């Protein structure tokens, strides 16, 4: 539950401003059987798409007529408007409920409005009364839309998973860092030369030689493992010779004599108070460093150094173990968070999103979506499409044409595209199918297509709408690449008008036929009366 709330919080930040749906009615009080007009409108960005519900009834009010959606550009925004004529044949107070309007993939509700239906007085002395019929059950046709994932939502989902895993990783890292570590080890050799660098040759002789002899004693106490610091010069030299003999490493008697000479000189300075100049200090310091160097090259590794080396290896192994634990925890947490993200969005939506990214938005992609039923042009043609077709600016110089309108969805070079055109003639015109086919070929040539091959046949859909079909193949250049495409054009014509629906698709799209069948089987001519 907490995970879901966190997601809702994250995505509410990125949702942006919320659109509102303007809701108005022509009257709030009508007589039985009288019609009122409900108008829904909203202003959105130019690229946004708005889907209004297509219903047979709204609440307990019957939809007499659902007008085509109007779209008007106003500055940087576009106003979308939908009108419904409603009526009711029983007196009472009725509520027009809030209707769900889809703006891109987001559902927004309109306002609810109360309507009063007034009974009409009837003179029962002059008119025969009949039994009251039971209310007819009217089923409303709703469109359920599955929310299509956006790139922003997917990025936020991945970011959420990464942040969850990262937080756990940092907690474990801090916990392991706080564990006690072995202090940084400095070898006796390095420690001796570090202390030599701190000795000041300009200081008084007693202090200088005391420091030098202490450094040498400390070095041998650690490396040869005997008590040296509290020993006299005589005792120290004896212990040094004994340790050299026991350790069985080669060191010349001359080197030991040089150490003994340096220590005796130090004793004379400390106890006989002999004064030594700074030049002698400097030379004796260098001599002491050279003596340590000589011993360091021949001394075996001390037990302490061995223990430190073993401890260091153990510490490195432990740190590697902690690192592996952190990395495993990060990966597991990331995967669990990803599974949670997928569960939140829905497995089908996620697979749908990545399938579209990998394979492109082909017929399979759109067939899984909920479609929109809309009316276009004059004469009016109703059709079901994945998205609303946009009006194209088109004119005709043909003197016989009274009205021409064209609508399209996507471009011919896309994996799928739909184009719809309606033409109304001023007078009766004899249908010339060959001329219609030639006009279609000319239009396709204007789209810069090549190698067109066609076949013609008759058309009849499940709604008994009949006409003609021109279908075939063509090639088109897109992004410096030649694409093999197919087209399927339905013509519905008579002496007073022509309605044409063209569908183009990638020649390799195996489900394109199902897509075409769904579009063409939804085609229906609408007899629309002129508005009063």
Buried (B, 14 or more C-beta within 10 A) or exposed (E): EEBEEBBEEBBEEEEEEEBBBEBEBEEEEBBBEBBBBBBBBBBBEEEBBBBBBBBEBBBBBBBEBBBBBEBEEEEEEBBBBBBBBBBBEEEEEBEBBBBBBBBBBBEBEBBEBEBBBEEEEEEEEEEEEEEEEEEEEEEEEEBEBEBBBBEEBBEBBBEBBBEBBEEBBEEBBEEBEEEEEEEEBEBBBEBBBEBBEEBEBEEEBBEBBBBBBBBBBBBBBBBBBBEBEEBEBEEBBEBBBEBBEEBEEEBEEEBBEBBBEBBEBBBEBBEEEEEBEEEBBEEBBEBBBEBBEBBBEEBEEBEBBEEBEEEEEEBEEEBEEBEEEBEEBBEEBBEEBBEBBBEBBEEEBBEBBEBBEEEEBBBBBBBBBEBBBBBBBBBBBBBBBBBBBEEEEEEEEEEEBBBBBBBBBBEBBBBBBBBBBBBBBEEEBEBEEEEBBEBBBEBBEEBEBEEBEBEBEEBEBEEEBEBBBBBBBBEBEEEEEEBEBBBBBBBBBEEBBBBBBBBBBBEEBEBBEBBBEBBBBBBBBBEEEEEE
